[in-house]
Amino acid sequence: MEAAMGLMRRIHPKHSETALSALLSLLPQHSSDLLSQVDQPLRVLSDMESGNEFIMCEYNRDADSYRSPWSNKYHPPLEDGQQPSATLRQLEIEANDVFAVYRDQYYEGGISSVYMWEDEDNEGFVACFLIKKDGSKTGQGRRGYLQEGGWDAIHVIQVGPVDETMSHYCLTSTVMLSLTTNDESSGNFNLSGSIRRQMNMDLAVTDGHLCNMGKMIEEMESKLRNSLDQVYFGKTREMVCTLRPPAEVAQLRISETK
């Protein structure tokens, strides 16, 4: 299992689904652990009843069906699918509405979904916030710079009581990024990767769980964007400038060696 997880951390995101399928065939006894611990690129399905699209993942799947956060029904239909309680369902509805506004402001489009379910072990609940943005020319990209591109964000928050006025929030966030360009200025260039971080906080519940979770997700996404900029874009820019320096820098280096 440890070797399988190490392989999945190093595999190219475009090949992660193929690699996971192969590992499930080789290690059927660890299938539940692999499916719960390995994040896959998010997929989208249309809710025919509400007319909205929603994101499919392990957190809204029961058997081979996926629950829509808009209609609360499974697609394909499933009679005995797991459902959140009435109180948690109401919080889920509010979270989807608020997160849709957050998505439009930060991502200029895309698709978002929020799912919640009870956590009996910790006497609380778990919430999963998902965002998928297709930045390609044929997708939702508004800039038109990318041939292909995608941003998949997965935020899972475990919420449990500390006392009557405080709750403990454990946020685990994963971002999967892929960029592909193919034009005269940059040529054919591909950059893909993923990053995962965790955050724990004890917060007062006076403002409500939704407000607390939103603040944590906003702070975490800011940190993840900075990390991606430094790790992926920063290092790539450094390597490109070292291997192929601009004409002015190259001329200066030649002059210094003379």
SVG drawing of the C-alpha trace seen along z (x, -y; Angstrom):
<svg xmlns="http://www.w3.org/2000/svg" viewBox="-37 -43 75 52">
<polyline fill="none" stroke="black" stroke-width="0.4" points="0.0,0.0 2.8,-2.4 4.5,-1.7 1.2,-2.2 0.7,-5.6 4.3,-6.5 3.7,-5.6 0.5,-7.6 2.2,-10.7 4.8,-10.6 2.5,-9.6 1.6,-12.3 -1.9,-13.6 -3.1,-12.8 -2.3,-9.1 -3.6,-8.9 -6.9,-7.2 -5.1,-4.5 -2.6,-4.0 -5.3,-3.7 -7.2,-1.2 -4.1,0.9 -3.4,0.8 -7.0,1.8 -6.5,4.9 -3.2,5.7 -4.3,4.9 -8.0,5.7 -7.7,6.1 -6.7,2.4 -9.4,1.1 -11.3,-0.8 -8.1,-2.5 -6.9,-3.4 -10.2,-4.9 -10.5,-6.9 -6.9,-8.2 -6.1,-8.8 -7.7,-11.9 -8.7,-11.7 -9.5,-14.4 -13.1,-15.5 -15.9,-14.5 -19.1,-16.3 -22.7,-15.0 -25.9,-16.8 -28.9,-16.8 -31.8,-16.4 -34.3,-17.4 -32.7,-20.7 -30.9,-21.4 -27.6,-22.0 -24.3,-20.2 -22.7,-18.7 -19.4,-17.1 -18.9,-13.3 -16.5,-12.0 -16.1,-9.4 -17.9,-11.6 -21.3,-11.6 -21.1,-8.0 -23.2,-5.1 -22.7,-1.9 -22.5,-3.1 -24.8,-6.2 -23.9,-9.8 -26.1,-12.1 -26.8,-15.6 -26.5,-18.4 -29.2,-20.3 -32.1,-17.8 -30.7,-15.4 -31.4,-12.5 -29.0,-9.8 -28.1,-9.5 -28.8,-6.8 -31.7,-6.4 -30.9,-4.5 -33.8,-3.7 -31.8,-3.2 -28.9,-5.6 -27.4,-7.3 -28.9,-10.7 -27.9,-13.5 -30.2,-14.3 -32.8,-17.1 -30.7,-19.6 -27.5,-18.7 -29.3,-18.8 -30.4,-22.4 -26.8,-23.4 -25.7,-21.6 -28.2,-23.7 -27.0,-26.9 -23.3,-25.9 -23.9,-25.2 -25.5,-28.6 -22.7,-30.4 -19.9,-28.4 -21.3,-29.1 -20.9,-32.8 -17.3,-32.2 -16.5,-30.2 -17.7,-32.9 -15.8,-35.6 -12.5,-33.7 -12.6,-31.5 -14.8,-33.4 -16.9,-30.4 -16.5,-26.7 -18.6,-24.1 -18.9,-23.7 -20.6,-21.2 -20.8,-20.7 -21.6,-17.5 -22.2,-16.8 -22.7,-13.6 -22.8,-12.7 -19.6,-11.6 -20.9,-9.4 -17.4,-8.6 -16.7,-12.3 -20.3,-13.3 -20.2,-15.8 -20.2,-15.9 -18.0,-16.0 -18.3,-18.5 -16.7,-18.3 -16.3,-21.4 -15.4,-20.8 -14.5,-23.1 -13.7,-22.2 -12.6,-24.8 -11.9,-24.0 -9.6,-26.7 -9.2,-25.4 -10.2,-27.3 -13.1,-25.0 -14.1,-25.0 -14.8,-27.8 -11.6,-29.7 -12.1,-33.4 -8.5,-34.3 -7.9,-32.0 -4.2,-31.4 -4.4,-27.7 -4.9,-24.8 -6.0,-22.7 -6.1,-23.4 -7.9,-22.4 -8.0,-23.2 -9.6,-20.7 -9.9,-21.7 -11.0,-19.3 -11.6,-20.5 -12.7,-18.0 -13.6,-19.4 -14.2,-17.3 -16.2,-19.1 -16.5,-18.0 -17.6,-19.6 -15.0,-20.8 -17.5,-22.2 -20.8,-24.0 -19.4,-27.1 -16.4,-25.7 -15.9,-23.2 -12.8,-21.6 -12.3,-21.9 -9.8,-19.7 -9.4,-20.8 -7.6,-18.7 -7.2,-20.4 -5.9,-19.0 -5.4,-20.9 -4.7,-19.3 -3.5,-21.6 -2.8,-20.9 -1.8,-23.4 -1.0,-22.8 -0.1,-25.5 0.5,-25.1 1.2,-28.4 4.0,-30.2 5.2,-32.1 5.5,-29.3 5.4,-26.2 4.1,-22.9 4.4,-23.1 2.8,-21.0 2.8,-21.6 0.9,-19.4 1.0,-18.5 -0.9,-18.3 -0.5,-19.6 -2.1,-18.7 -2.1,-20.6 -3.9,-20.3 -5.1,-22.8 -6.6,-22.4 -8.5,-25.1 -10.8,-25.5 -13.4,-28.2 -16.4,-29.6 -19.7,-28.5 -21.4,-31.9 -21.0,-32.8 -22.1,-29.4 -20.3,-26.5 -20.6,-27.7 -18.8,-31.0 -16.0,-29.2 -15.5,-26.7 -15.6,-29.4 -12.9,-31.4 -10.6,-28.3 -11.1,-27.4 -10.4,-30.9 -7.2,-31.0 -6.1,-27.6 -6.7,-28.3 -4.6,-31.5 -1.7,-29.4 -2.1,-26.7 -2.0,-29.3 1.1,-30.8 2.8,-27.4 1.9,-26.4 3.3,-29.7 6.5,-29.2 7.0,-25.5 5.7,-24.9 5.8,-28.2 8.7,-29.7 11.0,-26.6 9.9,-26.2 10.7,-29.9 14.1,-29.5 15.0,-26.4 13.8,-28.0 15.7,-31.2 18.8,-29.2 18.7,-26.9 17.5,-29.5 18.3,-33.0 16.9,-36.1 19.2,-37.6 20.3,-40.5 21.3,-38.1 23.1,-35.8 25.0,-38.7 26.0,-39.9 27.3,-36.5 29.4,-36.4 30.9,-39.8 31.7,-38.7 33.7,-35.7 35.8,-37.7"/>
</svg>
